Amino acid sequence: MADIRTAGAQRRAWLSAALLSVALLVMPLLVWLLLPRPSPVMPARREPAAALLPPPQPELTAPREVEAPPAPPAPPAPPPREITAASVGPVRGVVLDPEGHPSAGALVSCREPPGNSAGADAEGRFELPAEADGCTATAAQPPYGDAEPTRVAAGRDNVLRLLAAGAIVGEVVDPSGRPVEAYLLAIESFTPAGSGAHAGVNGRARKVSDPGGAFRWDALAPGRYVLTASSAGRPPARSRAVDVEAGRAAERVRIVLPQGATLRGRVVDAASRAPVVEAQVELDSATSSGANAISLALTDANGDYELEGVPASGPFSVRVRHQQYMAKIVSGLDARGAQSTRVDVELRQLDDGGAREELTGIGAMLSLSSGRVIIAGVVEGGPAASAGLLAGDVIARIDGRPTTELELADCIQRLRGPAGTVVTVGVEREGRTLDVTIRRDVVVR
């Protein structure tokens, strides 16, 4: 038994020694395999100082459109004028006349962009709102010419200087060239050289008395003028178009007054045929200005009248009035070169609350706007309304004659005429021109 135990102990001892030997052999191998091997040591590379590169940046991956949404657009900048108006004060300045004196009451207005205006005070000073900063402004005050358009700005003393007035120098003579010593001279039409308001210029009239028939009209704003003259026994006549420049006189303007004809007739009650006594008979719309030196005629006890100085040729109209009767405009009259012509007139008595005037024509009221003939209104149920004419329509032609060649009074006379006759009117509307033939008729208004 003892030998058996001894043999077992020896085997265990040899086995332990063998395992220890194997472990000592394997352990270095495992350490060599598991531990990281150091990199070989290399000498550092030296670069010249001039070739040194900036320190390396972290590597970035280029963004893709699907991964990075585009940046939102910048909000639009507000309009410059809004910024200016919010950051500056009002636009101030002064208006001076041609001599350099303050011009009280002048009207200052922005032409580009339009919309702002102001009046000058007693010292000629004006103030426009901040929104006017940078606008192109002008000033107007009759009889001077409009100030040259000037760009005005806030924060400085803006100066607008009116242009000097002009004049027209001329004479009025009869067909033989002899001077007409006494006559009425008026502004038939005026188109200003600028854009300012010149209210009251059209229709201004003055009496002239000169042995040589000469006249001089000073203090006229620059622009284009047509003058009209008339005298006792001579119907109104017009000058050529006269261009007046600032500070200069347009000279050698001649107006020839023709010899007139005499209109005779009788005025009676339309119902009873009794004569109408002291009815007034006068030329109607003989001039656009309304100035007319032809004296009206009164009917006598028999209702007879004589009106001297009506046109010897061409259409004209007379207005017949009496306080107890409707006024009547008799149109389409023409002496046809004769020394006299005749027309009898019937008047209808007034009704309470009824119409007060009758005439023959197309039933349209005309006005001028920027040199164009405009329909200001139409009589309801009248020929013009029945033909489709509307307020605001531009009359471009009358029986083929351009209205640009006619004064307003000429257009009125050409549209009037005896009942039953026709007139062709070229009408402009919304950029189109249409010729309309209208039959004249009696119009009551």
C-alpha positions in Angstrom: 0.0 0.0 0.0 2.8 2.3 0.9 4.4 1.7 -2.5 1.2 2.4 -4.3 0.8 5.8 -2.5 4.4 6.7 -3.2 3.9 6.0 -6.9 0.7 8.1 -7.1 2.5 11.0 -5.4 5.4 10.9 -7.8 3.0 10.9 -10.9 1.2 14.0 -9.6 4.5 15.7 -9.0 5.7 15.0 -12.5 2.3 16.1 -14.0 2.5 19.4 -12.1 6.0 20.0 -13.2 5.0 19.3 -16.8 2.1 21.7 -16.8 4.3 24.4 -15.2 6.8 24.0 -18.0 4.2 24.3 -20.7 2.7 27.4 -19.0 6.2 29.0 -18.9 6.6 28.3 -22.6 3.2 29.4 -23.7 2.9 32.6 -21.6 5.6 34.7 -23.6 4.0 33.7 -26.8 0.6 35.0 -25.7 2.1 38.2 -24.4 3.8 38.8 -27.7 0.6 38.2 -29.6 -1.7 40.3 -27.5 0.4 43.4 -26.7 0.7 46.1 -29.5 4.0 46.4 -31.3 5.7 49.8 -31.2 6.2 51.7 -34.5 9.7 52.0 -35.7 11.3 55.3 -34.7 11.9 57.6 -37.8 13.9 60.7 -37.8 11.8 63.9 -38.0 11.5 65.6 -41.4 12.5 69.3 -41.5 10.8 71.7 -44.0 12.1 75.2 -44.9 10.4 78.0 -43.0 8.9 79.4 -46.2 7.2 76.2 -47.1 5.4 75.7 -43.7 1.8 74.8 -44.3 -1.1 76.0 -42.1 -2.1 73.6 -39.4 -4.3 70.9 -40.8 -8.1 71.4 -40.5 -10.5 68.7 -39.4 -11.6 66.7 -42.3 -15.2 67.6 -43.3 -17.5 65.7 -45.4 -19.0 67.8 -48.3 -22.7 68.4 -47.4 -25.3 67.0 -49.8 -28.4 68.9 -50.8 -30.6 66.2 -49.4 -28.9 66.4 -46.1 -28.6 70.2 -45.7 -31.8 72.4 -46.7 -31.0 75.6 -48.4 -30.9 78.8 -46.4 -34.2 80.8 -46.3 -34.2 83.8 -48.7 -33.5 87.2 -47.2 -36.6 89.3 -46.7 -37.1 92.1 -49.4 -35.8 95.5 -48.5 -38.6 98.1 -47.9 -39.1 100.7 -50.6 -36.5 103.5 -50.4 -39.2 106.2 -50.2 -40.7 104.6 -47.2 -37.4 104.5 -45.5 -36.7 108.1 -46.5 -40.1 109.3 -45.3 -39.7 107.5 -42.0 -36.2 108.9 -41.4 -36.4 112.5 -42.6 -38.6 115.5 -41.9 -40.8 117.6 -44.2 -39.5 119.2 -47.4 -39.2 123.0 -47.0 -38.3 125.7 -49.4 -39.2 129.1 -50.9 -40.8 130.3 -54.1 -39.4 133.4 -55.7 -40.8 135.6 -58.5 -38.6 136.4 -61.5 -37.2 139.5 -59.6 -36.2 137.3 -56.7 -39.0 138.4 -54.3 -41.0 135.9 -52.3 -44.1 134.8 -54.2 -47.0 134.5 -51.7 -49.7 132.1 -52.7 -47.8 130.2 -55.3 -48.8 126.5 -55.7 -46.0 124.0 -55.2 -46.6 120.5 -56.5 -44.7 117.3 -57.2 -44.7 116.3 -60.8 -42.7 113.1 -60.4 -44.1 111.3 -58.5 -47.4 113.3 -58.4 -49.7 113.7 -55.4 -48.1 116.1 -53.0 -48.7 119.9 -53.1 -48.7 122.9 -50.8 -49.3 126.6 -51.0 -46.6 129.2 -50.3 -47.2 131.5 -47.3 -46.9 135.3 -47.1 -43.1 135.0 -47.2 -43.2 132.6 -50.2 -42.2 129.6 -48.0 -43.7 126.2 -48.5 -43.6 122.8 -46.7 -44.3 119.5 -48.3 -44.7 116.2 -46.4 -41.8 113.9 -45.8 -43.1 111.6 -48.6 -42.1 114.3 -51.1 -38.4 113.9 -50.4 -36.7 113.5 -53.7 -39.6 114.4 -55.9 -39.4 116.7 -58.9 -41.4 119.8 -58.0 -42.5 123.0 -59.7 -44.4 126.1 -58.7 -47.1 128.0 -60.4 -48.6 131.5 -59.9 -50.2 133.5 -62.7 -49.2 135.6 -64.5 -45.7 134.1 -64.2 -44.5 131.0 -66.0 -44.1 127.8 -64.0 -40.8 127.3 -62.2 -38.4 124.9 -63.8 -38.9 121.4 -62.5 -36.5 120.9 -59.6 -35.6 117.9 -57.5 -36.3 118.8 -53.9 -35.0 117.1 -50.8 -35.5 117.3 -47.0 -32.9 118.9 -44.9 -32.1 121.7 -47.3 -33.6 125.1 -48.3 -35.1 124.3 -51.7 -35.6 127.3 -54.1 -38.2 127.4 -56.9 -38.0 130.5 -59.1 -41.0 131.5 -61.3 -40.3 132.4 -64.9 -40.8 136.0 -66.1 -44.2 136.8 -67.8 -44.4 137.5 -71.5 -46.6 139.8 -73.7 -48.5 139.9 -77.0 -48.2 143.0 -79.2 -50.4 143.5 -82.2 -53.2 145.3 -84.0 -56.9 144.9 -85.0 -57.9 146.1 -88.5 -60.8 145.8 -91.0 -60.5 143.7 -94.2 -59.0 146.8 -96.0 -56.3 147.1 -93.4 -57.7 150.2 -91.8 -57.3 150.2 -88.0 -60.3 149.4 -85.8 -60.1 152.1 -83.1 -62.3 150.6 -80.4 -62.9 146.9 -79.8 -63.1 144.1 -77.1 -60.1 141.9 -76.9 -60.2 138.5 -75.1 -58.2 135.3 -74.5 -60.1 132.7 -76.5 -57.9 129.8 -75.5 -54.7 129.2 -73.6 -52.4 126.2 -73.3 -49.7 126.7 -70.6 -46.1 125.9 -71.3 -45.9 124.2 -67.9 -48.2 122.0 -65.8 -49.3 124.5 -63.2 -52.9 125.8 -62.7 -53.8 129.0 -64.5 -57.5 129.3 -63.6 -59.3 132.3 -65.0 -57.0 132.9 -67.9 -59.4 131.7 -70.6 -62.1 134.4 -71.1 -60.1 137.3 -69.7 -61.1 140.4 -71.7 -60.2 144.0 -71.9 -61.5 147.0 -73.8 -59.0 148.7 -76.2 -59.2 152.1 -77.6 -56.3 153.2 -79.9 -56.3 155.3 -83.1 -54.0 152.9 -84.7 -55.9 149.8 -83.6 -52.8 148.7 -81.6 -52.7 146.7 -78.4 -50.2 145.3 -76.0 -51.2 142.6 -73.5 -48.6 142.2 -70.7 -48.2 139.9 -67.8 -49.0 136.7 -69.7 -47.8 133.4 -68.5 -45.7 131.5 -71.1 -47.8 129.2 -73.3 -49.9 129.2 -76.5 -52.7 131.8 -76.9 -55.5 132.4 -79.3 -57.0 135.9 -79.0 -60.4 137.1 -80.2 -61.6 140.6 -81.0 -65.0 142.0 -81.7 -66.5 145.5 -82.1 -69.9 147.1 -82.8 -71.3 145.8 -86.1 -68.4 143.4 -86.5 -68.6 139.7 -85.5 -65.8 138.2 -83.4 -62.6 137.1 -85.2 -59.6 135.2 -83.9 -55.9 135.6 -84.1 -53.5 132.8 -85.1 -52.0 130.7 -82.4 -49.4 132.8 -80.6 -46.5 131.3 -78.6 -45.5 133.5 -75.6 -42.1 132.9 -74.1 -40.9 133.8 -70.7 -39.7 137.4 -70.6 -40.4 138.1 -74.2 -43.1 139.8 -76.3 -44.7 138.0 -79.3 -45.1 140.8 -81.8 -46.9 141.5 -85.1 -50.1 139.7 -84.2 -52.9 140.9 -86.5 -56.6 140.3 -86.1 -58.9 141.1 -89.1 -62.5 142.0 -88.1 -64.9 141.4 -91.0 -68.0 143.4 -91.7 -71.0 141.8 -90.2 -74.5 141.2 -91.4 -77.9 142.1 -89.9 -80.3 139.5 -88.6 -84.0 140.6 -88.7 -87.2 138.9 -87.6 -90.2 138.7 -85.3 -90.7 137.0 -82.0 -94.2 135.7 -81.2 -96.0 133.6 -78.7 -96.1 129.9 -79.9 -99.7 129.4 -78.8 -101.5 132.8 -79.5 -99.1 134.1 -82.2 -99.2 137.4 -80.3 -95.9 139.5 -80.5 -93.5 139.1 -77.6 -92.4 142.6 -76.6 -89.0 143.3 -75.2 -87.6 139.9 -75.8 -83.8 139.8 -75.9 -82.0 138.5 -79.1 -78.2 138.0 -78.9 -75.5 135.9 -80.4 -74.9 132.6 -78.6 -71.6 130.8 -78.2 -70.0 133.1 -80.8 -66.7 132.8 -78.9 -65.3 130.2 -76.5 -64.3 133.0 -74.1 -67.9 134.4 -74.0 -66.5 137.9 -74.8 -68.6 139.6 -77.4 -69.0 143.3 -78.3 -72.2 142.8 -80.3 -75.0 144.4 -78.4 -78.2 142.5 -78.0 -81.4 143.6 -79.7 -84.9 144.1 -78.1 -88.1 143.4 -79.8 -90.5 146.3 -80.3 -94.2 146.5 -79.8 -94.7 144.4 -82.9 -92.2 141.8 -81.8 -89.7 142.9 -84.5 -86.0 143.0 -83.9 -82.7 143.8 -85.7 -79.4 142.3 -84.5 -76.4 143.9 -86.2 -73.0 142.3 -86.4 -73.9 138.7 -86.9 -71.4 136.6 -89.1 -71.9 137.2 -92.8 -70.9 133.6 -93.5 -70.7 130.3 -91.6 -73.1 128.9 -89.0 -74.1 130.9 -86.0 -76.7 130.8 -83.3 -78.9 133.3 -81.5 -80.5 133.1 -78.0 -83.9 134.6 -77.5 -85.1 135.2 -74.0 -88.0 136.6 -72.1 -88.8 136.2 -68.4 -92.3 134.7 -69.1 -91.1 132.2 -71.8 -88.7 129.4 -72.2 -85.4 130.6 -73.7 -84.8 129.4 -77.2 -81.5 128.9 -79.1 -82.0 129.1 -82.8 -79.0 127.4 -84.5 -77.7 126.6 -87.9 -78.2 130.2 -89.2 -76.1 131.4 -92.1 -76.3 134.8 -93.9 -74.4 133.2 -96.8 -72.5 136.4 -97.6 -75.6 138.6 -97.8 -75.9 141.9 -95.9 -78.9 140.6 -94.0 -81.0 137.5 -93.3 -84.2 136.8 -91.5 -85.5 134.4 -88.9 -88.8 134.5 -87.0 -88.9 132.8 -83.5 -91.8 131.2 -81.6 -91.5 131.1 -77.8 -93.4 128.8 -75.5 -94.5 130.0 -72.1 -92.9 128.7 -69.0 -94.5 125.9 -66.9 -94.0 125.7 -63.2 -91.1 123.3 -62.5 -90.7 122.5 -66.2 -87.9 122.9 -68.7 -86.5 126.4 -69.2 -84.7 126.1 -72.5 -85.0 124.5 -76.0 -82.6 124.2 -78.9 -82.0 122.1 -82.0 -78.8 120.0 -82.0 -77.5 116.7 -80.6 -78.1 117.4 -76.9 -74.5 117.3 -75.7 -72.6 119.7 -73.5 -68.9 120.2 -74.4 -65.8 121.3 -72.5 -62.1 121.4 -73.0 -59.5 119.2 -71.2 -55.8 119.3 -72.1 -56.6 120.7 -75.5 -59.2 118.0 -76.3 -63.0 118.5 -76.8 -64.8 116.4 -74.1 -68.4 115.5 -73.8 -69.2 116.9 -70.3 -72.8 115.5 -70.3 -75.7 114.5 -72.5 -79.4 115.4 -72.3 -81.4 112.3 -71.3 -83.4 111.2 -74.3 -81.6 113.5 -76.7 -80.0 112.5 -80.0 -76.5 112.2 -78.5 -77.8 109.9 -75.7 -79.8 107.8 -78.1 -76.7 107.4 -80.3 -74.8 106.0 -77.3 -72.5 109.0 -76.6 -71.4 109.2 -73.0 -69.9 111.8 -70.7 -66.2 111.6 -70.9 -66.1 110.7 -74.6 -63.6 112.7 -76.7 -64.9 114.3 -79.9 -62.0 113.9 -82.4 -63.8 114.9 -85.6 -67.0 116.7 -86.7 -68.0 115.9 -90.3 -64.5 114.8 -90.9 -62.8 118.0 -89.6 -60.4 117.3 -86.7 -61.4 119.2 -83.6 -57.8 120.1 -83.0 -58.2 122.6 -85.8 -61.3 124.2 -84.2 -62.0 126.3 -81.2 -64.6 125.1 -78.8 -67.2 127.6 -80.1 -66.7 126.3 -83.6 -67.4 122.7 -82.4 -70.6 123.9 -80.7 -71.8 125.6 -83.8 -71.0 122.6 -86.0 -72.9 120.2 -83.8 -76.0 122.4 -83.7 -78.3 122.8 -86.7 -81.8 122.6 -87.9 -84.0 119.6 -86.8 -83.8 116.7 -89.2 -80.3 117.3 -90.4 -77.5 115.0 -89.7 -73.9 115.3 -88.4 -71.1 112.7 -88.2 -69.1 112.7 -85.0 -65.8 110.8 -84.6 -65.7 109.7 -80.9 -62.7 108.3 -79.0 -63.4 106.0 -76.2 -61.0 103.5 -74.5 -58.4 103.9 -77.3 -60.8 103.3 -80.1 -62.4 105.9 -82.5 -65.8 105.3 -83.9 -67.8 107.5 -86.4 -71.4 108.0 -85.3 -74.0 109.7 -87.5 -76.6 111.6 -85.4 -79.8 113.2 -86.5 -80.3 116.6 -84.9 -83.6 117.3 -83.1 -85.3 119.6 -80.7 -83.8 119.3 -77.3 -85.6 120.6 -74.2 -83.8 121.0 -70.9 
